Amino acid sequence: MSSLGCSLVPDTRQRESLHNPFPQMKRVAVLPFFNQSSEPTLDTELVSESYYAALQAIPGFEVMPIGVTKAQWLQYSATYGEPTTGADFQRLAKMMDVEAIVVGSVTDFDAYYPPRMAMTVHWYAANEGFHPIPAGYGLPWGTDKEKEIPRRIVREAEFELARSQLETQSPLSGDEPAAVSQRNLHRVSAEMPLDANQLRPPTAADDSPIDAMELGPPSTRDSNSFVENQATGQATGQGQNGAGYPGAPTAEEVGLGLFRDQLPESPLPANWPEPTDLIPDPPSPLRPATIVNHDPVLTHTRIYRGDDSYFTNRLADYVETGDDARSGGWQGYLKRSDDFIRFCCHVHIAEMLESRGGSDARDLILRWPLSRY
């Protein structure tokens, strides 16, 4: 009776559905992967072919065959030298007549249980006007579907936004060019930076440049009030807060934010990243001005382990919904290095696209055991 009851409950699986969220990067070439791990026997050609197959299986991508890509890469290296910089990869992409080129490397690999594989992949756009696409771009922020965004993607988007904001607040070292201060890793649109005068308060005159005086009125202090009182040993006019003028909040109160509304507000930098930058800009009647960029437009770095529950859950869904007739189930993928590498490439691409609007609604698969029939 118990076996009959168990057969009435189906096995549920989630089948993921992906698409290309970047129509301007349809034609893609995958360069041979580099082996930066301590495992000399790693087959990098297998990694490149696995990444190619996983990417080609996603609707919206046209991937150049690995053999053709390798031949053109060798031809470019013989003529101009091996590409090493972003500008080199962009020129190579134009020579191949593709819209994006993938440069990847395996930084760690171990085939023994629990298997482990770490990957770093950079996508370079042939168009120098394309800028880095941060995690969270194109997702339904500010809508009812925002609550459906996975928590790991929300954390990644918040981290990238905070990193871009803090970059505008970090001091430059002596050997960094001044242009770094204007670089913005978070904005995707190629809009020009705002002029400093656009940051004037609404009450400022139109022809008056931004000035430190606009940050707030200076505190009126009486210089005679700082004469030390010999009888009490305290400075008159300061009370017990030591702030320098009567009625001023104490340092503790300011630190707790109790008197934050009394403090002057400073303008934000011209290139300050905003959360609204994650929402694509509407169509414009004019093309945006080109700001040359040689950095990768997509970057994804992850390490996958065979004993990680997140990884094995995705692997189980991948195997059970793929109708793999071989025995061993998803555990067999952990024992076969080729299958393990193929799935790592698949999940690496899936994570990168899911965090940028490339995930569709998942299909719910219900399967009953054979004992029911």
C-alpha positions in Angstrom: 0.0 0.0 0.0 2.9 2.3 0.8 4.5 1.7 -2.6 1.2 2.5 -4.3 1.0 5.8 -2.4 4.5 6.7 -3.4 3.8 6.1 -7.1 1.0 8.6 -7.0 3.5 11.5 -6.3 5.4 12.6 -9.4 9.0 13.6 -9.5 9.1 17.4 -10.2 11.9 19.1 -12.1 12.5 22.6 -13.4 13.7 22.9 -17.0 15.4 26.2 -17.6 14.8 28.2 -20.7 17.3 30.8 -22.0 17.6 33.2 -24.8 20.1 35.9 -26.1 19.2 39.2 -24.3 21.7 41.1 -26.4 20.4 41.4 -30.0 23.5 43.5 -30.9 25.8 40.5 -30.1 24.4 37.7 -32.2 27.4 36.5 -34.1 30.0 35.2 -31.6 33.4 33.5 -31.8 34.9 31.5 -29.0 38.7 31.5 -28.8 40.6 28.5 -27.5 40.6 28.5 -23.8 43.7 29.0 -21.8 44.8 26.6 -19.1 45.9 28.6 -16.0 45.3 25.8 -13.6 47.9 23.5 -12.0 46.5 20.5 -14.0 48.7 20.1 -17.1 46.5 17.3 -18.6 43.4 19.5 -18.9 42.1 19.3 -22.5 41.5 23.0 -23.3 40.1 22.1 -26.7 37.3 20.1 -25.0 36.6 23.1 -22.9 36.3 25.4 -25.9 34.1 22.9 -27.8 31.9 22.5 -24.7 31.5 26.2 -24.4 30.7 26.5 -28.1 28.1 23.8 -27.9 26.4 25.2 -24.8 26.3 28.7 -26.4 25.1 27.5 -29.7 22.2 25.7 -28.1 20.7 29.0 -26.8 18.3 30.7 -29.2 19.6 34.0 -30.6 23.3 33.1 -30.9 25.2 32.2 -34.1 28.6 30.8 -33.0 31.5 30.5 -35.4 32.9 26.9 -35.5 35.9 26.3 -33.3 38.1 25.2 -36.2 37.4 28.3 -38.2 37.9 30.5 -35.2 41.3 28.9 -34.3 42.5 29.2 -37.9 41.7 32.9 -38.0 43.2 33.4 -34.6 46.5 31.8 -35.8 46.5 34.0 -38.9 46.0 37.1 -36.9 48.8 36.1 -34.5 51.2 35.5 -37.3 50.4 38.9 -38.8 50.0 41.2 -35.8 51.2 39.1 -32.9 49.1 37.2 -30.4 46.2 39.4 -29.1 46.6 40.3 -25.5 44.7 43.6 -24.9 41.1 44.5 -25.3 41.9 46.6 -28.4 43.6 43.5 -30.0 40.5 41.3 -29.3 38.2 43.9 -30.8 40.3 44.2 -33.9 40.3 40.4 -34.2 36.5 40.3 -33.8 36.2 42.8 -36.7 38.5 40.6 -38.8 36.4 37.6 -38.1 33.2 39.6 -38.9 31.6 38.7 -35.5 29.9 41.0 -33.1 31.6 39.6 -30.0 34.5 37.4 -29.1 34.9 35.2 -26.1 38.2 34.9 -24.3 38.2 32.3 -21.5 40.5 30.5 -19.2 40.3 27.7 -16.7 42.0 28.8 -13.4 41.5 25.6 -11.4 40.6 22.0 -12.2 40.5 18.7 -10.4 38.9 15.6 -11.9 38.8 13.5 -8.7 35.8 13.6 -6.4 34.6 16.1 -5.6 35.4 17.4 -9.0 36.3 21.1 -9.2 36.5 23.6 -12.0 37.0 27.4 -11.9 36.4 29.5 -15.0 36.9 33.2 -16.0 35.3 34.3 -19.3 35.5 37.8 -20.9 33.3 38.9 -23.8 34.7 41.7 -26.0 32.4 43.5 -28.3 33.6 44.4 -31.8 31.9 47.8 -31.4 34.2 50.0 -29.3 31.1 52.1 -28.2 29.7 49.2 -26.2 30.3 49.4 -22.5 30.3 46.8 -19.6 26.9 45.3 -19.0 26.5 44.9 -15.2 24.6 42.1 -13.5 21.0 43.1 -13.0 20.7 45.0 -16.3 17.4 44.4 -18.1 15.7 42.7 -15.2 12.1 43.8 -14.2 13.2 46.2 -11.5 10.3 48.4 -10.1 7.6 46.0 -11.4 5.5 43.3 -9.9 8.0 40.7 -11.2 10.8 42.1 -9.2 10.0 39.8 -6.3 10.7 36.9 -8.7 14.3 37.8 -9.2 16.5 35.2 -7.5 18.2 36.5 -4.4 21.7 35.6 -5.7 21.2 37.9 -8.7 19.9 40.7 -6.5 23.0 40.4 -4.3 25.2 40.4 -7.4 23.5 43.5 -8.8 23.7 45.3 -5.5 27.4 44.5 -5.2 28.2 45.7 -8.8 26.2 49.0 -8.1 28.1 49.6 -4.8 31.4 48.9 -6.5 30.7 51.4 -9.3 29.5 54.0 -6.8 32.6 53.6 -4.6 34.9 53.8 -7.6 33.9 57.5 -7.9 34.9 58.0 -4.3 38.2 56.2 -4.3 41.4 58.3 -4.5 43.6 57.9 -7.6 47.1 56.7 -7.2 49.9 58.8 -8.6 50.4 56.7 -11.7 46.8 56.4 -12.7 45.6 58.7 -15.5 43.1 61.4 -14.9 40.7 59.8 -17.3 40.1 57.0 -14.8 38.2 59.4 -12.6 35.6 59.8 -15.4 35.3 56.1 -16.1 31.9 54.6 -15.2 31.7 50.8 -15.1 28.0 50.7 -14.2 26.4 52.8 -17.0 25.6 50.8 -20.1 24.4 53.7 -22.3 27.0 55.8 -24.0 25.7 59.1 -22.7 28.2 61.9 -22.1 29.0 62.8 -18.5 27.1 65.7 -17.0 28.6 69.1 -16.7 29.5 70.2 -13.2 27.2 73.2 -13.5 24.2 70.8 -13.9 24.6 69.9 -10.3 23.7 73.4 -9.0 20.9 73.5 -6.5 17.5 74.7 -7.9 17.9 78.1 -6.1 21.1 78.9 -7.9 21.3 81.4 -10.7 21.5 79.9 -14.2 24.8 81.7 -15.0 26.5 81.1 -11.6 29.0 78.3 -11.5 28.9 75.7 -8.8 30.7 76.9 -5.8 31.5 75.7 -2.3 29.3 78.4 -0.9 26.3 76.7 -2.4 26.9 73.7 -0.1 25.4 75.6 2.8 25.7 78.9 4.7 28.8 79.2 6.8 28.3 79.0 10.5 28.4 82.4 12.2 30.9 82.2 15.0 32.0 84.9 17.4 35.8 84.8 17.7 35.5 86.2 21.2 33.4 83.3 22.4 36.5 81.0 22.2 38.3 82.8 24.9 39.1 80.3 27.6 37.4 80.8 30.9 40.1 80.5 33.5 37.6 79.9 36.3 35.9 76.9 34.8 38.6 75.6 32.4 36.0 75.5 29.5 35.7 77.5 26.3 32.7 79.8 26.5 30.1 79.6 23.7 30.7 75.8 23.2 28.5 74.5 25.9 29.3 70.8 26.5 29.2 69.6 22.9 32.5 71.1 21.7 31.1 71.7 18.2 32.2 75.2 18.0 29.0 77.2 18.1 26.0 77.4 20.4 23.3 74.8 20.0 25.4 72.6 17.6 24.8 68.8 17.8 27.4 66.7 19.5 29.7 64.4 17.5 27.8 61.4 18.8 24.4 62.9 17.6 25.8 63.6 14.2 27.3 60.1 14.0 23.9 58.6 14.8 22.2 60.7 12.2 20.0 62.5 14.6 20.8 65.9 13.1 21.4 64.8 9.5 18.8 67.2 8.2 20.9 70.1 9.6 24.0 69.1 7.7 24.6 70.6 4.2 24.1 68.2 1.3 27.0 67.9 -1.1 26.3 67.3 -4.9 27.0 63.9 -6.3 29.7 63.3 -8.9 28.8 63.9 -12.5 29.2 60.2 -13.3 27.5 58.8 -10.1 25.9 55.4 -10.9 22.2 55.1 -10.1 20.0 52.0 -9.7 17.9 53.3 -12.6 21.0 52.7 -14.9 19.9 49.0 -14.7 16.8 49.9 -16.7 17.5 50.1 -20.5 17.2 53.6 -22.0 14.2 54.3 -24.3 14.8 54.7 -28.0 16.4 58.0 -29.0 16.1 59.9 -32.3 19.9 60.4 -32.3 22.7 57.9 -32.0 24.6 58.3 -28.7 28.1 59.8 -28.8 30.8 57.2 -28.9 32.9 56.8 -25.8 35.7 54.4 -26.7 35.9 51.3 -24.4 38.3 48.4 -24.6 37.1 46.6 -21.5 35.1 43.4 -21.8 31.3 44.0 -22.0 30.6 40.8 -20.1 32.7 39.1 -17.4 31.8 36.1 -15.4 34.0 34.2 -12.9 32.9 31.2 -11.0 34.2 28.0 -9.4 32.0 24.8 -9.4 32.4 21.9 -7.0 30.8 18.5 -7.1 29.9 18.7 -3.4 28.0 22.0 -3.6 24.3 21.7 -3.2 23.5 24.6 -5.5 25.6 23.0 -8.2 24.2 19.5 -7.8 20.6 20.7 -7.7 21.1 22.4 -11.1 22.9 19.3 -12.4 20.1 17.1 -11.3 17.5 19.3 -13.1 19.8 19.4 -16.2 20.2 15.6 -16.4 16.7 14.6 -15.5 15.1 17.0 -18.0 17.6 16.1 -20.8 16.5 12.5 -21.3 20.0 11.1 -20.9 19.6 7.4 -21.4 22.9 6.5 -19.8 22.9 4.9 -16.3 24.2 6.7 -13.3 22.0 9.8 -13.3 23.5 13.1 -12.3 26.0 11.4 -10.1 27.5 9.9 -13.2 28.3 13.4 -14.5 30.6 13.9 -11.4 32.5 10.8 -12.3 33.0 11.5 -16.0 35.3 14.5 -16.6 34.0 15.2 -20.1 30.4 15.5 -18.8 31.4 17.5 -15.8 33.3 20.1 -18.1 30.3 20.3 -20.4 27.9 21.1 -17.6 30.2 23.6 -16.1 30.3 25.5 -19.4 26.5 25.3 -19.6 25.9 26.6 -16.1 28.5 29.3 -16.5 26.7 30.7 -19.6 23.3 30.3 -18.0 24.3 32.3 -14.8 25.8 35.1 -16.9 22.6 35.4 -19.1 20.2 34.9 -16.2 21.6 37.9 -14.3 21.1 40.1 -17.4 17.6 39.3 -18.5 18.3 36.2 -20.5 16.1 33.8 -18.6 12.6 32.8 -19.6 9.9 31.2 -17.5 11.0 27.7 -16.4 9.0 24.6 -17.5 7.7 22.4 -14.7 8.3 18.7 -15.6 6.3 16.1 -13.8 7.4 12.5 -14.1 5.8 9.4 -12.5 7.9 6.3 -11.7 7.5 3.3 -14.0 6.0 1.3 -11.2 2.8 3.2 -11.6 2.1 1.8 -15.0 
